[in-house]
Amino acid sequence: MTALQQEQSFNAISQPGEFTELDRFMFESWGYLIIPDVLTADRSKACLDASIRLHEKAGTSGWAQVGRGFESEQVLDDLIDHPAVLPKIRALYGDRFILQSAWCTKQPAFGGVGGWHQDGSGAYDFKQLGYPIPLLQLRASYLLTDQSLPGMGNMEMIPGSHRAQAPLPADIRRDKSDLPIGHVVCATAGSVLLFHNAVWHRTYKHDHDYDRYTAHYIYSPPWVRFSDRFANDKAYLARTTPVRRYLAGEFERPDAPFGAGYPTAFED
Ligand SMILES: O=C(O)CCC(=O)C(=O)O
């Protein structure tokens, strides 16, 4: 057994495409799935090159994220409705949802661990909505550099923590400490991690001499506000596909109360 197979033998491993009953059970139990081999090596490299261009253009340094890369980079636009991932998003949300944000994240060479957190809004803590914290930001993270062993800027997750009613201890958060149930996700470039906003997670350490890139796509119910943009770029809307325009939140809405009286963009 290779080291990667060993790492993956205890993992919520899914397959590209259909959201199976086992996917649902694993997602409910752990709060995330790992989908290996979503992108070919060539496609993954093209997305990595696009992410590097975005960061160079934005002049970032250190740990940084650049939003709305899909507007200027075709290969990143193509990930918005990728057929390996979209059926799973639709199975979890139904057909009315939007791309709330898309971030290309860079962890610099030899970067340390990040802070433990749950995703959500600083303006209104999702915990205030009730228990369990609802699914409001479903994140598909495309790994663009190899993360097949620990120490490669992996994502570290706490399985099942989206259902934890107890807070993560303040000292662990303050000191960015390890804890015995942290699961360092190991997967190759081109794999996708799909996870619930309420799962506690962090960026794991990166022991290598190159920058690590991951492209995150966050899907939300249609009434959630964007967080990577105030409004969609008109030139992008004119050029992209009907499904992506719809996912950008640009659809006719006949009734002011947010009813389901508007058509979806999906044909099947
Ligand atoms: O890309 C990463 O390392 C982590 C990003 C993350 O956890 C976040 O944006 O919430």
Ligand as a Chemical Component Dictionary entry (heavy atoms), coordinates in Angstrom:
data_LIG
# 
_chem_comp.id                   LIG 
_chem_comp.type                 NON-POLYMER 
_chem_comp.pdbx_formal_charge   0 
_chem_comp.three_letter_code    LIG 
# 
loop_
_chem_comp_atom.comp_id 
_chem_comp_atom.atom_id 
_chem_comp_atom.alt_atom_id 
_chem_comp_atom.type_symbol 
_chem_comp_atom.charge 
_chem_comp_atom.model_Cartn_x 
_chem_comp_atom.model_Cartn_y 
_chem_comp_atom.model_Cartn_z 
_chem_comp_atom.pdbx_ordinal 
LIG O1 O1 O 0 -7.080  27.461 1.567 1  
LIG C1 C1 C 0 -6.913  27.272 2.758 2  
LIG O2 O2 O 0 -5.851  26.919 3.206 3  
LIG C2 C2 C 0 -8.021  27.444 3.777 4  
LIG C3 C3 C 0 -9.057  28.405 3.468 5  
LIG C4 C4 C 0 -10.095 28.472 4.548 6  
LIG O3 O3 O 0 -10.102 27.726 5.480 7  
LIG C5 C5 C 0 -11.130 29.473 4.449 8  
LIG O4 O4 O 0 -11.059 30.330 3.560 9  
LIG O5 O5 O 0 -12.084 29.415 5.262 10 
# 
loop_
_chem_comp_bond.comp_id 
_chem_comp_bond.atom_id_1 
_chem_comp_bond.atom_id_2 
_chem_comp_bond.value_order 
_chem_comp_bond.pdbx_ordinal 
LIG O1 C1 DOUB 1 
LIG C1 O2 SING 2 
LIG C1 C2 SING 3 
LIG C2 C3 SING 4 
LIG C3 C4 SING 5 
LIG C4 O3 DOUB 6 
LIG C4 C5 SING 7 
LIG C5 O4 DOUB 8 
LIG C5 O5 SING 9 
# 
